[in-house]
Amino acid sequence: MASIFERWRLASKPSVINITVKGDASTQVLNMKAKELYQTQDNLQAVVNFLANSIAQLPLKVYTRNGETERERDRTSAAALLLWRPNKDQTSFEFIRALAVEYFVFGSVFVWVLPDADSESGYQLRIVPTEWLQDYGNESGTYAPESIRICTHNGGDAFDVPRKEFVQFRTYSAGSPGGYISPISALRQTLTEQVEAGRFRRQLWKSSGRFNAQIIRPRDVAPWTDEQRKKFATAFREMWSGAGSKAGGIPIMEDGMEIKPYSTSWKEAEWSQSVIFTREAVAAAYGVNPSLIWHSNTQTYASARDNARALYADCLGPVLQMLQQRINAFLLPMVGATPETYVEFDLNEKLKGSFEERASILQTSVGAPWLTRNEARADMNLPPVDGGDELITPLNVTEGGQASASDSAPDAYSYPGVDNQAKKLEPCGCKACKETQEFRVKARSDKEDDEKVTQVLTAFFERQAKSVLPKIGANTEDFWNAERWDKELAEDLEPVLTEIADKHGIETAKTLGSDYNTEVTRNYIKTASTKRAQKINQNTLKKITEDLEEEEPDTAHVFETRENTADVLGRSAAGSLAAFGLMEATHQAIEDGAPRVVGRVIEKEWVTGANARPSHASMNGERVPIDATFSNGQNWPGEDLGDPSESCGCNCTTEVVITGG
């Protein structure tokens, strides 16, 4: 009996595979099967390729679990070597990508596990193309096929592969637990319309002239015979339409004939809109945001970043989990892996595209520098240097001190929000100075705060544009309703800003050993939301007015610019309310006689943000009593009730400085 490897070579020998596939016809569109649809429909292929590439990009690593908290990377076992080099023809990336394409197109894919004495692992993995399958061994209604039958044309014999030699990755088909279903089945109507529209357009370009027109022949000329009419039509098409020798030129008419252009209202004229609809439908069937694949005019940097994050969390997360579990449960035991061995996709690979995020996450997690110089040089493919294997700890970061080398967090009393290791003021070395302590309470809006406000502003600008632009296009004088826009934006902002203020106020109160009364802040936040909404809308109206005074106004671009700056405005608003929460909680702690503030000097200090305006840059480090205003008249950076010229777009922060004790 031939070996499994020889049977595989026999099965794959023909250069052309033409198999009658057993299965349901739910994926057929106009006699086109799933394979043909994937090969010919650009939107479907774009989505499938994008998802397959996104999965294949993630390294599939093998680990050995030692206890509950320890794991070791496995690079030498049969499983690790097999997944690194699945077969002699494919890399790991190519194999995973091919597996994903089959899975997303057909809804099922079989991986054949073959012994191979010539490989390092002793095995090889081969994907069985779905169109090679002639039959399943699950007619009795089992939950999984007991065997698969593979057959080629050219008179080849069909042969069965038992269940112990393959692993199936599949979707679930409702009401048929032993079957599967392709996502394409839900797209039959959409793809049918797209294929028909494409055929019509090809026929139109092939058979018609290159412009919409009709030929009119006067009534008072001698009528044509059928033969003359046919001869003229044939000659005209051969010369002036499709691939004619004079296509695109201007034909010369006889007998007083005229060419008159006309316009149509056919549905095919809306072809571009149908393409967008098809893209959205295909993306929806695969659970992916279409703006990740196709550019959208309404997309901003913030939304693109959020969509990219959601790709691996919401869209591909379930698929990755399924692949991991099927490999761990079925494939690894087939190649002799121990129960402690498991595989996992390395999602950190995606973070390499954003070095700042990756470095920030790791540095914040460990609370200190986390690479030696030689480790960093190795990551940059540079040779090691002498003395580079020691981990350098800056003087301002000590054991139990700041949470990271970037000076990001906890306090002297292990409370979040206060600078840790209460600083010793030792200007002269005397006993009085040594006994004086200082610690700081910070309230800086985080990324989540900023993004919440950014999303509110982006949605508002989009809604505002849809209302204002048509009125401007129609030359309507009262295109702007200030009362409406101020009210709507204030109502949108208030709940988000309330949440941010409460969050930082409660955190500060906890740091100071006090309680935070959120109810007394509601009037201020409501007023602040209204003031900020008015400032934002006034600025938008100003830019629209300036644009309309131009020779060639482009008001749509004004709104695009406003959407693109929503993240800047969001950071400013979030930072202002975080600072308000800090100030309010500190005042409440003083009034309540909290132990961490009683008998101490309470001040606040201005901390300049990145790319600050010159007046704010000069204020960096300015310290005033907690109840006083800073030199620019503001109680804290970005104060909504203050001077708009000082608060708009401000990304500075403030810190409460507590001294004495």
C-alpha positions as CSV (number, residue, x, y, z in Angstrom):
1,M,0.0,0.0,0.0
2,A,1.4,3.4,-1.0
3,S,2.5,5.7,1.9
4,I,0.5,8.8,2.8
5,F,3.2,11.0,1.4
6,E,3.1,9.1,-2.0
7,R,-0.7,9.4,-1.9
8,W,-0.3,13.2,-1.4
9,R,2.0,13.4,-4.4
10,L,-0.3,11.4,-6.5
11,A,-3.2,13.6,-5.5
12,S,-1.3,16.8,-6.3
13,K,0.3,15.6,-9.5
14,P,-2.2,16.9,-12.1
15,S,-1.5,20.4,-13.2
16,V,-5.3,21.0,-13.6
17,I,-7.8,20.1,-11.0
18,N,-11.4,19.7,-12.1
19,I,-13.4,18.1,-9.4
20,T,-17.2,17.8,-8.9
21,V,-17.4,19.1,-5.4
22,K,-20.1,17.8,-3.1
23,G,-21.8,20.5,-1.1
24,D,-24.5,23.0,-1.2
25,A,-25.1,25.6,-3.9
26,S,-25.7,28.5,-1.5
27,T,-22.5,30.2,-2.7
28,Q,-23.2,30.0,-6.4
29,V,-23.9,33.3,-8.2
30,L,-24.9,33.1,-11.9
31,N,-23.2,29.7,-12.1
32,M,-20.1,31.1,-10.5
33,K,-18.9,29.1,-7.5
34,A,-17.1,30.5,-4.5
35,K,-13.7,30.0,-6.0
36,E,-14.7,31.9,-9.2
37,L,-16.3,34.7,-7.1
38,Y,-13.1,35.1,-5.1
39,Q,-11.1,35.3,-8.3
40,T,-13.3,37.7,-10.1
41,Q,-15.0,40.0,-7.6
42,D,-12.5,42.7,-6.5
43,N,-14.4,43.7,-3.3
44,L,-14.7,40.1,-2.1
45,Q,-11.0,39.4,-2.9
46,A,-9.9,42.6,-1.1
47,V,-11.7,41.7,2.1
48,V,-10.6,38.1,2.1
49,N,-7.0,39.0,1.3
50,F,-6.9,41.7,4.0
51,L,-8.2,39.4,6.7
52,A,-5.9,36.5,5.6
53,N,-2.8,38.8,5.5
54,S,-3.7,40.3,8.9
55,I,-3.8,36.8,10.4
56,A,-0.7,35.5,8.7
57,Q,1.3,38.5,9.8
58,L,1.0,37.4,13.4
59,P,3.7,34.9,14.4
60,L,2.3,31.5,15.6
61,K,4.5,30.7,18.5
62,V,4.7,27.5,20.5
63,Y,5.1,27.6,24.3
64,T,5.5,25.1,27.2
65,R,3.6,25.9,30.3
66,N,5.5,25.4,33.6
67,G,3.0,26.0,36.3
68,E,0.4,28.7,36.3
69,T,2.5,31.8,35.9
70,E,5.6,30.5,34.0
71,R,5.9,29.7,30.3
72,E,8.9,29.0,28.1
73,R,9.2,29.5,24.3
74,D,9.5,26.2,22.5
75,R,11.7,26.3,19.4
76,T,12.9,22.7,19.1
77,S,10.0,20.3,19.5
78,A,8.3,18.7,16.5
79,A,5.3,21.0,16.9
80,A,7.5,24.2,16.9
81,L,9.5,23.0,13.9
82,L,6.4,21.9,12.0
83,L,4.6,25.3,12.5
84,W,7.8,27.2,11.6
85,R,8.2,25.2,8.3
86,P,4.8,23.4,7.6
87,N,6.2,21.8,4.4
88,K,9.0,22.1,1.9
89,D,7.1,24.5,-0.3
90,Q,5.6,27.1,2.2
91,T,6.8,29.3,5.0
92,S,4.6,29.7,8.1
93,F,3.2,33.0,6.7
94,E,2.3,31.4,3.4
95,F,0.7,28.4,5.0
96,I,-1.4,30.4,7.5
97,R,-2.5,32.8,4.7
98,A,-3.6,30.0,2.4
99,L,-5.5,28.4,5.3
100,A,-7.2,31.7,6.1
101,V,-8.2,32.3,2.4
102,E,-9.7,28.8,2.1
103,Y,-11.6,29.3,5.4
104,F,-13.0,32.8,4.5
105,V,-14.0,31.7,1.0
106,F,-15.4,28.3,1.6
107,G,-16.1,28.3,5.3
108,S,-14.1,25.1,5.8
109,V,-10.6,23.9,5.2
110,F,-8.9,20.6,5.9
111,V,-5.3,20.3,6.9
112,W,-3.7,16.9,6.1
113,V,-1.0,15.9,8.6
114,L,1.5,13.7,6.7
115,P,4.6,11.9,8.1
116,D,7.8,13.1,6.4
117,A,11.1,11.6,7.3
118,D,13.0,14.2,5.4
119,S,11.7,17.2,7.4
120,E,13.1,18.5,10.7
121,S,9.9,17.9,12.5
122,G,9.1,14.5,11.0
123,Y,5.8,15.8,9.6
124,Q,4.4,18.1,7.0
125,L,1.1,20.0,6.8
126,R,-0.8,20.2,3.5
127,I,-4.0,22.2,2.9
128,V,-6.5,20.1,1.0
129,P,-8.1,22.4,-1.5
130,T,-11.9,22.4,-1.0
131,E,-12.5,21.6,-4.7
132,W,-10.5,18.4,-4.4
133,L,-13.1,17.0,-2.0
134,Q,-15.5,14.6,-3.5
135,D,-17.3,13.3,-0.4
136,Y,-17.6,13.5,3.3
137,G,-17.9,10.6,5.6
138,N,-20.6,12.2,7.7
139,E,-23.8,11.1,6.0
140,S,-25.0,9.4,9.2
141,G,-25.4,12.8,10.9
142,T,-22.2,12.9,13.0
143,Y,-20.8,16.1,14.3
144,A,-17.6,15.9,12.2
145,P,-16.6,13.9,9.1
146,E,-15.1,10.5,9.9
147,S,-13.2,10.7,6.6
148,I,-12.8,12.8,3.5
149,R,-12.6,11.5,-0.1
150,I,-10.1,13.1,-2.4
151,C,-10.2,12.7,-6.1
152,T,-8.5,14.1,-9.2
153,H,-9.5,14.0,-12.8
154,N,-7.4,12.3,-15.5
155,G,-8.8,9.0,-14.4
156,G,-7.2,9.1,-10.9
157,D,-8.6,6.9,-8.2
158,A,-10.5,8.5,-5.3
159,F,-9.1,7.6,-1.9
160,D,-10.2,8.2,1.6
161,V,-8.3,10.0,4.4
162,P,-9.4,8.9,7.9
163,R,-10.2,11.5,10.6
164,K,-7.1,10.7,12.6
165,E,-5.0,12.2,9.7
166,F,-6.6,15.6,9.2
167,V,-7.8,18.6,11.1
168,Q,-10.8,20.6,10.0
169,F,-11.2,24.3,10.6
170,R,-14.8,25.4,9.8
171,T,-17.6,27.7,10.5
172,Y,-20.9,26.6,12.0
173,S,-24.0,26.0,9.9
174,A,-27.2,26.5,11.8
175,G,-29.2,23.3,12.0
176,S,-26.3,21.2,10.5
177,P,-23.7,20.7,13.2
178,G,-21.6,18.5,10.9
179,G,-21.6,21.0,8.1
180,Y,-20.3,24.4,7.4
181,I,-21.4,27.6,5.7
182,S,-19.4,30.1,3.6
183,P,-19.8,33.9,4.4
184,I,-20.4,34.3,0.6
185,S,-23.8,32.6,0.9
186,A,-25.1,35.8,2.6
187,L,-23.8,37.8,-0.3
188,R,-25.5,36.1,-3.2
189,Q,-28.0,38.9,-3.9
190,T,-25.4,41.6,-3.5
191,L,-22.8,39.8,-5.7
192,T,-25.5,38.9,-8.3
193,E,-26.3,42.6,-8.7
194,Q,-22.7,43.5,-8.9
195,V,-21.9,40.9,-11.5
196,E,-24.9,41.9,-13.6
197,A,-23.9,45.6,-13.4
198,G,-20.4,44.7,-14.4
199,R,-21.6,42.7,-17.4
200,F,-23.9,45.5,-18.5
201,R,-21.1,48.1,-18.3
202,R,-18.8,45.9,-20.4
203,Q,-21.5,45.4,-23.0
204,L,-22.2,49.1,-23.0
205,W,-18.5,50.0,-23.6
206,K,-18.1,47.2,-26.2
207,S,-21.3,47.8,-28.2
208,S,-22.0,51.5,-27.9
209,G,-20.3,54.8,-28.7
210,R,-18.0,56.5,-26.3
211,F,-20.7,59.1,-25.4
212,N,-24.4,59.0,-24.7
213,A,-26.0,60.1,-28.0
214,Q,-28.5,59.1,-30.6
215,I,-28.5,59.5,-34.4
216,I,-31.5,61.3,-35.9
217,R,-32.3,61.0,-39.6
218,P,-34.7,63.6,-41.2
219,R,-38.2,62.5,-42.2
220,D,-38.1,64.2,-45.6
221,V,-35.2,62.1,-47.0
222,A,-35.6,58.9,-49.0
223,P,-36.3,56.1,-46.6
224,W,-33.7,53.3,-46.1
225,T,-34.3,49.8,-47.0
226,D,-33.6,47.2,-44.4
227,E,-30.4,46.3,-46.1
228,Q,-29.2,50.0,-46.1
229,R,-30.1,50.4,-42.5
230,K,-28.3,47.3,-41.5
231,K,-25.2,48.3,-43.6
232,F,-25.0,51.7,-42.0
233,A,-25.4,50.4,-38.4
234,T,-22.7,47.7,-39.0
235,A,-20.3,50.2,-40.5
236,F,-20.9,52.7,-37.8
237,R,-20.2,50.2,-35.0
238,E,-17.1,48.8,-36.7
239,M,-15.6,52.3,-37.0
240,W,-16.9,54.4,-34.1
241,S,-17.8,52.2,-31.2
242,G,-16.1,49.7,-28.9
243,A,-12.7,48.9,-30.4
244,G,-13.5,50.6,-33.7
245,S,-10.6,52.2,-35.6
246,K,-12.1,55.7,-35.1
247,A,-13.6,55.2,-31.6
248,G,-13.7,58.5,-29.7
249,G,-13.6,60.6,-32.9
250,I,-16.3,62.7,-34.5
251,P,-18.2,60.8,-37.2
252,I,-19.4,62.7,-40.4
253,M,-23.1,62.3,-41.0
254,E,-24.9,62.2,-44.4
255,D,-28.4,63.0,-45.6
256,G,-28.9,65.6,-42.9
257,M,-28.5,63.2,-40.0
258,E,-27.6,64.6,-36.6
259,I,-26.0,63.3,-33.5
260,K,-27.8,64.5,-30.4
261,P,-26.5,63.8,-26.9
262,Y,-28.9,62.6,-24.2
263,S,-28.6,61.7,-20.5
264,T,-30.1,58.7,-18.8
265,S,-31.6,58.0,-15.4
266,W,-30.8,54.3,-15.5
267,K,-29.9,52.7,-12.2
268,E,-26.6,51.7,-13.8
269,A,-25.7,55.4,-13.8
270,E,-25.4,55.0,-10.0
271,W,-22.7,52.4,-10.4
272,S,-20.2,54.2,-8.1
273,Q,-22.8,54.1,-5.3
274,S,-23.5,50.4,-6.0
275,V,-19.8,49.8,-5.6
276,I,-19.7,51.5,-2.2
277,F,-22.8,49.5,-1.2
278,T,-21.2,46.2,-2.3
279,R,-18.0,47.0,-0.4
280,E,-20.0,47.7,2.8
281,A,-22.1,44.5,2.4
282,V,-19.0,42.3,1.8
283,A,-17.2,43.9,4.8
284,A,-20.3,43.4,7.0
285,A,-20.5,39.7,6.0
286,Y,-16.9,39.3,7.3
287,G,-17.3,41.6,10.3
288,V,-14.7,44.1,9.3
289,N,-15.0,47.9,9.1
290,P,-14.8,48.9,5.4
291,S,-12.8,52.0,6.2
292,L,-9.9,49.7,7.1
293,I,-9.7,48.5,3.5
294,W,-11.1,51.4,1.5
295,H,-10.4,55.1,2.1
296,S,-13.4,57.1,3.5
297,N,-13.7,60.8,3.2
298,T,-15.1,61.0,6.7
299,Q,-12.3,59.0,8.3
300,T,-10.0,60.8,10.7
301,Y,-6.6,59.7,12.1
302,A,-8.3,59.0,15.5
303,S,-11.0,56.8,13.9
304,A,-8.5,55.0,11.7
305,R,-6.4,54.2,14.8
306,D,-9.5,52.9,16.7
307,N,-10.6,50.8,13.7
308,A,-7.2,49.2,13.5
309,R,-7.3,48.3,17.2
310,A,-10.8,46.9,16.8
311,L,-9.6,44.6,13.9
312,Y,-7.8,42.3,16.3
313,A,-10.1,42.7,19.2
314,D,-13.5,42.4,17.7
315,C,-13.1,41.2,14.1
316,L,-10.3,38.7,14.1
317,G,-10.3,37.9,17.8
318,P,-12.8,35.1,17.5
319,V,-11.1,33.6,14.4
320,L,-7.7,33.7,16.0
321,Q,-9.2,32.0,19.1
322,M,-10.8,29.3,17.0
323,L,-7.5,28.6,15.1
324,Q,-5.5,28.4,18.3
325,Q,-8.0,26.1,20.0
326,R,-8.3,23.7,17.0
327,I,-4.5,23.5,16.7
328,N,-4.0,23.0,20.5
329,A,-6.8,20.4,20.8
330,F,-6.4,18.4,17.6
331,L,-3.2,19.1,15.7
332,L,-0.6,19.2,18.5
333,P,-1.5,15.7,19.9
334,M,-1.2,14.3,16.3
335,V,2.5,15.2,16.2
336,G,3.3,14.0,19.8
337,A,3.2,17.3,21.7
338,T,2.8,17.1,25.5
339,P,-0.3,18.4,27.3
340,E,1.7,21.4,28.5
341,T,2.5,22.5,25.0
342,Y,0.3,25.1,23.3
343,V,0.4,27.6,20.5
344,E,-0.6,31.3,20.5
345,F,-0.6,34.1,18.0
346,D,1.7,36.9,19.0
347,L,-0.4,40.1,18.9
348,N,2.6,42.1,20.0
349,E,3.7,42.0,16.4
350,K,1.0,44.5,15.5
351,L,2.3,46.9,18.1
352,K,5.6,47.1,16.3
353,G,3.9,49.4,13.8
354,S,3.5,51.9,16.6
355,F,6.7,52.1,18.6
356,E,5.5,54.9,20.9
357,E,2.5,52.9,22.0
358,R,4.5,49.7,22.5
359,A,7.3,51.4,24.4
360,S,4.8,53.3,26.6
361,I,2.8,50.1,27.4
362,L,5.9,48.2,28.4
363,Q,7.5,51.0,30.3
364,T,4.4,51.7,32.3
365,S,3.9,48.0,33.0
366,V,7.4,47.5,34.6
367,G,7.9,50.8,36.2
368,A,11.5,51.3,35.1
369,P,13.7,51.0,32.1
370,W,13.1,47.5,30.7
371,L,15.9,47.0,28.2
372,T,19.7,46.9,28.6
373,R,21.6,48.8,26.0
374,N,22.7,45.6,24.2
375,E,19.1,44.3,24.1
376,A,18.0,47.5,22.5
377,R,20.9,47.4,20.1
378,A,20.0,43.8,19.2
379,D,16.5,44.9,18.5
380,M,17.9,47.4,16.0
381,N,20.2,44.8,14.5
382,L,23.4,46.5,16.0
383,P,26.3,44.7,17.6
384,P,26.7,44.7,21.4
385,V,29.0,47.1,23.2
386,D,31.1,46.6,26.3
387,G,29.2,47.2,29.5
388,G,25.9,47.2,27.7
389,D,24.4,44.2,29.6
390,E,23.7,46.2,32.8
391,L,20.2,47.7,33.2
392,I,20.5,51.4,33.7
393,T,18.2,53.0,36.3
394,P,18.0,56.8,36.2
395,L,18.5,58.7,39.4
396,N,14.9,59.8,39.5
397,V,13.6,56.2,39.4
398,T,14.2,54.0,42.3
399,E,12.8,50.7,43.7
400,G,9.3,51.5,44.9
401,G,9.5,54.9,43.4
402,Q,7.9,56.3,40.3
403,A,5.8,53.9,38.3
404,S,8.0,54.4,35.2
405,A,11.1,56.2,33.9
406,S,8.8,58.7,32.3
407,D,7.6,60.0,35.6
408,S,4.1,58.8,35.2
409,A,2.5,58.0,38.5
410,P,2.1,56.9,42.2
411,D,2.7,58.8,45.4
412,A,4.7,58.7,48.6
413,Y,1.8,57.0,50.3
414,S,1.2,54.5,47.4
415,Y,-1.9,56.4,46.3
416,P,-2.4,57.0,42.5
417,G,-2.0,60.5,41.4
418,V,0.7,61.8,43.8
419,D,4.4,61.9,43.1
420,N,6.0,59.0,44.9
421,Q,8.9,59.1,47.4
422,A,7.9,62.4,48.8
423,K,10.7,64.7,47.7
424,K,13.1,65.9,50.3
425,L,13.9,69.6,50.0
426,E,17.6,69.9,50.9
427,P,18.8,73.3,49.7
428,C,21.1,73.9,52.6
429,G,21.3,70.6,54.5
430,C,19.8,72.0,57.7
431,K,17.4,69.9,59.9
432,A,14.4,72.1,59.1
433,C,14.8,71.7,55.4
434,K,15.4,68.0,55.7
435,E,12.1,67.6,57.6
436,T,10.1,69.5,55.0
437,Q,8.4,67.2,52.5
438,E,6.7,67.8,49.2
439,F,4.4,65.6,47.2
440,R,2.3,66.3,44.1
441,V,-1.1,65.3,43.0
442,K,-1.6,65.1,39.3
443,A,-4.7,64.8,37.1
444,R,-3.8,64.5,33.5
445,S,-6.4,63.2,31.1
446,D,-5.5,59.8,29.7
447,K,-5.9,58.4,26.1
448,E,-9.4,57.0,26.9
449,D,-10.6,60.4,28.1
450,D,-9.2,62.2,25.1
451,E,-10.7,59.7,22.6
452,K,-14.2,59.9,24.2
453,V,-14.4,63.6,23.6
454,T,-12.8,63.3,20.2
455,Q,-15.5,60.8,19.1
456,V,-18.3,63.2,20.3
457,L,-16.7,66.1,18.3
458,T,-16.2,64.1,15.2
459,A,-19.8,62.8,15.1
460,F,-21.0,66.4,15.7
461,F,-18.9,67.9,12.9
462,E,-20.2,65.2,10.5
463,R,-23.8,65.9,11.5
464,Q,-23.3,69.7,11.3
465,A,-21.8,69.4,7.8
466,K,-24.7,67.3,6.5
467,S,-27.1,70.1,7.5
468,V,-25.0,73.2,6.7
469,L,-23.4,72.3,3.3
470,P,-26.7,71.8,1.4
471,K,-27.9,75.2,2.6
472,I,-24.7,76.9,1.5
473,G,-24.9,75.1,-1.9
474,A,-28.5,76.4,-2.3
475,N,-27.3,80.0,-1.4
476,T,-29.5,80.1,1.7
477,E,-28.6,83.1,3.7
478,D,-29.6,81.7,7.1
479,F,-27.5,78.6,6.7
480,W,-26.2,78.8,10.3
481,N,-28.4,78.2,13.4
482,A,-26.2,79.2,16.3
483,E,-28.7,78.4,19.0
484,R,-29.3,74.9,17.7
485,W,-25.6,74.0,17.3
486,D,-24.6,75.4,20.7
487,K,-27.4,73.5,22.4
488,E,-26.7,70.2,20.6
489,L,-23.0,70.2,21.1
490,A,-23.3,71.2,24.8
491,E,-25.7,68.3,25.3
492,D,-23.3,65.9,23.6
493,L,-20.3,67.1,25.6
494,E,-21.9,67.4,29.1
495,P,-22.2,63.6,29.9
496,V,-18.6,62.9,28.7
497,L,-17.0,65.8,30.5
498,T,-19.0,64.9,33.6
499,E,-17.6,61.4,33.5
500,I,-14.0,62.7,33.1
501,A,-14.3,65.3,35.9
502,D,-15.8,62.7,38.3
503,K,-13.2,60.1,37.5
504,H,-10.2,62.4,38.3
505,G,-12.0,64.1,41.2
506,I,-12.7,60.7,42.9
507,E,-9.1,59.6,42.3
508,T,-7.7,62.8,43.8
509,A,-10.0,62.6,46.8
510,K,-8.9,59.0,47.4
511,T,-5.2,60.2,47.3
512,L,-5.9,62.9,49.9
513,G,-7.9,60.6,52.2
514,S,-11.2,62.4,51.5
515,D,-14.6,61.9,49.9
516,Y,-15.6,63.6,46.7
517,N,-19.1,65.1,46.3
518,T,-19.9,64.9,42.6
519,E,-23.3,66.7,42.9
520,V,-21.9,70.1,43.7
521,T,-20.0,70.0,40.4
522,R,-23.0,69.7,38.0
523,N,-23.8,73.3,37.5
524,Y,-20.2,74.2,36.7
525,I,-19.8,71.3,34.2
526,K,-23.1,72.2,32.5
527,T,-22.0,75.8,32.1
528,A,-18.5,74.7,31.0
529,S,-20.0,72.4,28.3
530,T,-22.1,75.3,27.0
531,K,-19.1,77.7,26.9
532,R,-16.9,75.2,25.2
533,A,-19.6,74.4,22.6
534,Q,-20.1,78.1,21.9
535,K,-16.3,78.6,21.4
536,I,-16.1,75.7,19.1
537,N,-19.1,76.7,17.0
538,Q,-18.0,80.3,16.8
539,N,-14.6,79.2,15.4
540,T,-16.3,76.9,12.9
541,L,-18.6,79.8,11.7
542,K,-15.6,82.1,11.5
543,K,-13.7,79.6,9.2
544,I,-16.8,79.1,7.0
545,T,-17.3,82.9,6.7
546,E,-13.6,83.3,5.7
547,D,-13.9,80.5,3.2
548,L,-17.1,82.0,1.5
549,E,-15.2,85.2,0.9
550,E,-12.7,83.4,-1.2
551,E,-13.0,83.4,-5.0
552,E,-13.4,79.6,-5.1
553,P,-14.9,78.6,-1.7
554,D,-14.6,75.0,-0.5
555,T,-16.7,74.8,2.6
556,A,-16.6,71.0,2.6
557,H,-12.9,71.2,3.2
558,V,-13.6,73.5,6.2
559,F,-15.6,70.7,7.8
560,E,-12.9,68.1,6.9
561,T,-10.3,70.2,8.6
562,R,-12.6,70.5,11.7
563,E,-13.0,66.8,11.8
564,N,-9.2,66.3,11.5
565,T,-8.6,68.7,14.5
566,A,-11.2,67.0,16.6
567,D,-8.5,65.1,18.5
568,V,-6.7,68.3,19.4
569,L,-10.0,69.9,20.7
570,G,-10.8,66.6,22.5
571,R,-7.5,66.6,24.4
572,S,-8.0,70.2,25.4
573,A,-11.5,69.6,26.7
574,A,-10.6,66.4,28.5
575,G,-7.5,68.0,30.1
576,S,-9.5,71.0,31.3
577,L,-12.1,68.8,33.1
578,A,-9.5,66.6,34.5
579,A,-7.8,69.7,36.0
580,F,-11.2,70.9,37.3
581,G,-11.7,67.5,39.0
582,L,-8.3,67.8,40.6
583,M,-8.9,71.4,41.9
584,E,-12.4,70.7,43.1
585,A,-11.4,67.5,45.0
586,T,-8.5,69.4,46.6
587,H,-10.8,72.2,47.8
588,Q,-13.3,69.7,49.2
589,A,-10.5,67.9,51.0
590,I,-9.3,71.2,52.6
591,E,-12.9,72.0,53.7
592,D,-13.3,68.5,55.1
593,G,-10.0,68.7,57.0
594,A,-8.5,65.6,55.3
595,P,-5.4,64.4,57.1
596,R,-3.1,64.8,54.1
597,V,-3.8,68.5,53.7
598,V,-4.3,69.8,57.3
599,G,-1.5,72.0,58.5
600,R,0.3,72.0,55.1
601,V,0.9,74.5,52.4
602,I,-1.3,73.8,49.3
603,E,-0.3,75.3,46.0
604,K,-0.7,74.5,42.3
605,E,1.9,74.6,39.6
606,W,1.5,75.1,35.8
607,V,3.0,72.3,33.7
608,T,3.5,73.3,30.1
609,G,2.3,70.8,27.4
610,A,3.9,69.9,24.1
611,N,4.0,72.6,21.4
612,A,2.6,75.2,23.8
613,R,2.0,78.8,22.8
614,P,4.9,81.1,23.9
615,S,3.0,82.7,26.7
616,H,2.2,79.2,28.2
617,A,5.8,78.0,27.7
618,S,7.1,80.9,29.8
619,M,4.7,79.8,32.6
620,N,6.2,76.3,33.0
621,G,6.8,75.7,36.7
622,E,4.8,78.8,37.8
623,R,3.4,78.1,41.3
624,V,0.6,80.0,43.1
625,P,-1.6,79.4,46.1
626,I,-4.5,76.9,45.5
627,D,-7.1,79.7,45.6
628,A,-5.2,82.1,43.4
629,T,-5.1,82.5,39.6
630,F,-2.1,82.0,37.5
631,S,-0.4,85.0,35.8
632,N,-2.6,84.6,32.7
633,G,-5.8,84.9,34.8
634,Q,-6.8,81.2,34.6
635,N,-7.5,79.0,37.6
636,W,-6.1,76.0,35.7
637,P,-5.0,75.3,32.1
638,G,-7.9,75.3,29.5
639,E,-10.4,76.7,32.0
640,D,-13.7,76.8,30.1
641,L,-15.0,80.0,31.8
642,G,-11.8,81.9,31.2
643,D,-10.4,83.9,28.3
644,P,-10.9,81.9,25.1
645,S,-7.5,83.1,23.7
646,E,-5.9,81.4,26.7
647,S,-8.0,78.2,26.9
648,C,-8.7,77.2,23.3
649,G,-6.5,74.3,22.2
650,C,-4.5,74.4,25.4
651,N,-2.9,71.0,26.3
652,C,-1.0,72.2,29.5
653,T,-1.8,70.6,32.8
654,T,-1.5,71.5,36.5
655,E,-0.4,69.8,39.6
656,V,-1.3,70.3,43.3
657,V,1.8,70.7,45.4
658,I,1.5,69.9,49.1
659,T,4.4,70.9,51.3
660,G,5.2,70.6,55.0
661,G,4.3,68.0,57.6
